[in-house]
Structure formats: C-alpha cells, structure tokens
Amino acid sequence: MPQMGYDMREGTVVRWLMAEGDEVKVGDAVAEIETDKAVVEFESTDAGVLRKILVPEGMTADVGTPIAIVGAPDEDIEIPEPAEAPSDDGAALDESGSIPLPPPAATPAAAPPLPTSGEVRASPVAKRLASERGIDLAKVQGTGPGGRITRQDLLDYAPSEPPEAEAPVEPEPGPAPSVAAPAAAPEPAKAPEAAPAPAAGDKVSLSRMRQQIARVTVKSKQEIPHFYVASDVEMARAMDLRKQVNSDLEDSGVRVSVNDLIIKACIGALTKYPNFNAFFVDDGIQINKTINVGIAIAEEEGLIVPAIMDCGGKSLVEIAAASKDLIERSKGGTLHPEEYTGGTFAISNLGMFDVSSFVAIIQPPQSAVLAVGRVEKRPVVQNGNVAVSQMMTATLSVDHRVSDGADGARFVAEVKRLLEHPINLLV
C-alpha cells in the first residue's frame, strides 16, 4: 500500500485495473486506491507480470502492507496467505498478520455495506458526485464490493421518472452548490443524502478526511514556525490581459482564470527565489529540482491540494489547460499519485467566496503557501490623486526555518511586479 499523501496511514483498494497474469510496465495504473481525501490511481514502480493480488477490492490496508506481487512469469516467489473478502463491517483482516486492522473510528468510511434497511454505502467521490448532481444515492445500484456505490455507478446512472408522490422532493433544475442543497430542498427531511446542519449541542463525528486535515494542520502549526508577509496588488492590467487572451482563445476551449495568472507569477518568483520551492529536512534545506504548484480545491468534506507537476517551463495557456484538467480529475477521482503528493509550493484562493484576505497554513513538507483574496475595486492613491482600481491582497505564509522576513518580502514583491506588469507572464 503506497503512501499517497502526507501522513496517510491506510488506504482502501477500490478497484483493480489489471488481473492476475497481466503484463505490467513501469508507470502502468494497476489499481485505484481510496485515501483519506481522494481516489488515486496507483502506478506500478516495477515491470513484470501481476502474479498475485493479495488485497481484494474493498479491503483496507496499512501503508507499507503488500497488496500484490509483480515478478517474472517463471520467477520462484513466495505467496503469502491470500486475503479474505471484506467482512460485513468492511474492515481489514484481523489477527492475520498480513493486513492489520485500521484504528477504530466512528467515520463514514467504516460504515457497513448496504443492508436491507436501505442504508447506503458509497465512496467519497460517489457521494460528492451525487450531491453535485442532485442524485439520491438510495436509487443507485452499486457495483462495488458489498454493493458499494462507485464513481462509475454515478456516471452511468440514468434516473427514471419518479412517481407522482415523489415529485415535490426532486431537486430544482440547474446546478447548485453541494453545501446549499439541503436548504434548497422543499422538504429537507426527505433528502437522506444531505444531512441537516447540526444543532447546538450536537456532536458531529469526524470523517476520515477531516481526521487527516486535523492531523496535518496540527503538525504543521506545532512543528513549522510560520511567519506572514502581505501586499496589495494592482490587478487592472492583469485583468485586461486576461480578457484579451481569452478573446483570442475563444474557440480553443481553454480560458485563463485569475488563478492561472497568479500561478504563472508565482512560478516566476519561485524561479528567482528557489528557497520557497524547498523542503526543510533534518540535515539541511532541500531545493526541489522541479516547480510543482499545488492548488487548494474545496471538497464537500474538506480541502485537497493537488499539484500541477513540473510547471516551471509552461506557458500561461498551458497552465490554464493543466489547471482545468487537474480540477476536473480531482473531482472525478482520477488524480495521479505524484499530483496528490508532489507539490513543492501551494496557492490558496478564496476570492470566489468573496474573501478579501486571509492567511493559509503551510502543508508539510512544503515551506510556503500564498493566500489570495478577491479582485475588488478599492480607492487607491495614484500620482497624488485618489482613484478607484482593481486590487487584490496576497499573503505569503513561510517556514521561518527555511527563509527570513526579508526573503519573504522580496518574493511577494516579485509576484506583485509580475502581476502589475503582466506582459512578463507571456514571455
């Protein structure tokens, strides 16, 4: 079981993409693994033949536990006792020695398979898709282990005409944010897939994703000495450039977002100041060879930060295409392991939530994260006169073990310079 996320402790085999006896090449996707935050394709690091699957679909195993054997067709290998199918409670094998039990937790991941009472068992990705599309999970036939509803089940689902009695509880046409779905339903009590907001005094169980977020953020704030540098950025020229570029790209299917401009500016600053593209390690500071910019994406249960890999040499248009693809695959549960774990710097943008400014927590082992708010009209002083311009606040969080305040100020100043003179983003 690979470690496909900082502080990941266990994973669940959602689906094997290859069968025993299939030829495997280095880089081939062999299985889909569900982590605390996403479903990620696991790529083989060895070539040969898939000789034996040790962990069946639906089973959870600790990181480092063997889940399959790849070897030569005639190689003499020792095959351990095969894992049994998941039990009714969906837990890993106990007392077998090969797949330890995960720590007990009252979370949705430990929910039992679909029983006769109508309780629904689905993957986190399937739950998110159902919420986004207004689909009642109770009406979807699961094809996964133990009747588990998978992402593909949601993609294949074709709703039939509901009976007359159910018509009032059907969601209204048009997309709606998943978090708003419960309030928008005419009769919230009849929508089991969308839990009502907790009342005062209620105790809400932590999901696996929220547990991991708690572990990582506490570890980050306890071990990383954060400091913060903020600057206001004049964005009028950048917004004009974006409008011109998107006009030229109208027929290409690619659109440059404000976040794409920020990513490109950060790449320029990271190239000039590589200390912010570094990790603090026990024996020094590791400067990363490639620039992998993580993008904070809000999910229903929490936050994930997948990265655009090796984007140092990408053009603005290439970044826009890569960003769109990364977000779509993140929501669809088809991230690659390196995208999930390989970020070297991160950007968190809350501008779409009407936030002016905020500070972000560094995601270990990274050493910096840039938090940006909305682009908004503000009064500014230009040439001694008060004028109205489009402004954005950018706040850099930095690991003080890696960089100092003056370095942080220079980095933010370079991001500001590139955004205020955006022609440099096209070079």
C-alpha positions, 0 to 999 in steps of 0.5 A: 500500500503506497503512501499517497499523501502526507501522513496517510496511514491506510488506504482502501483498494477500490478497484483493480485495473489489471488481473492476475497474469497481466503484463505490467510496465513501469508507470502502468495504473494497476489499481485505484486506491481510496485515501483519506481525501481522494481516489488515486490511481496507483502506478506500478514502480516495477515491470513484470507480470501481476502474479498475485493480488493479495488485497481484494477490492474493498479491503483496507490496508496499512501503508507499507502492507503488500497488496500484490506481487509483480515478478517474472512469469517463471520467477520462484516467489513466495505467496503469502496467505491470500486475503479474505473478502471484506467482512460485513463491517468492511474492515481489514483482516484481523489477527492475520498478520498480513493486513492489520486492522485500521484504528477504530473510528466512528467515520463514514468510511467504516460504515457497513455495506448496504443492508436491507434497511436501505442504508447506503454505502458509497465512496467519497467521490460517489457521494460528492458526485451525487450531491453535485448532481442532485442524485439520491444515492438510495436509487443507485445500484452499486457495483462495488464490493458489498454493493458499494456505490462507485464513481462509475455507478454515478456516471452511468446512472440514468434516473427514471421518472419518479412517481407522482408522490415523489415529485415535490422532493426532486431537486430544482433544475440547474446546478447548485452548490453541494453545501446549499442543497439541503436548504434548497430542498422543499422538504429537507427531511426527505433528502437522506443524502444531505444531512441537516446542519447540526444543532447546538449541542450536537456532536458531529463525528469526524470523517476520515478526511477531516481526521487527516486535515486535523492531523496535518494542520496540527503538525504543521502549526506545532512543528513549522514556525510560520511567519506572514508577509502581505501586499496589495496588488494592482490587478487592472492590467492583469485583468485586461490581459486576461480578457484579451487572451481569452478573446483570442482563445475563444474557440480553443476551449481553454480560458485563463482564470485569475488563478492561472495568472497568479500561478504563472507569477508565482512560478516566476518568483519561485524561479528567482527565489528557489528557497520557497520551492524547498523542503526543510529536512533534518540535515539541511534545506532541500531545493526541489529540482522541479516547480510543482504548484499545488492548488487548494480545491474545496471538497464537500468534506474538506480541502485537497491540494493537488499539484500541477507537476513540473510547471516551471517551463509552461506557458500561461495557456498551458497552465490554464489547460493543466489547471482545468484538467487537474480540477476536473480529475480531482473531482472525478477521482482520477488524480495521479499519485505524484499530483496528490503528493508532489507539490513543492509550493501551494496557492490558496484562493478564496476570492470566489467566496468573496474573501478579501484576505486571509492567511493559509497554513503551510502543508508539510513538507512544503515551506510556503503557501500564498493566500489570495483574496478577491479582485475588488475595486478599492480607492487607491492613491495614484500620482497624488490623486485618489482613484478607484482600481482593481486590487487584490491582497496576497499573503505569503505564509513561510517556514521561518526555518527555511527563509527570513522576513526579508526573503519573504518580502522580496518574493511577494514583491516579485509576484506583485511586479509580475502581476502589475506588469503582466506582459512578463507572464507571456514571455 
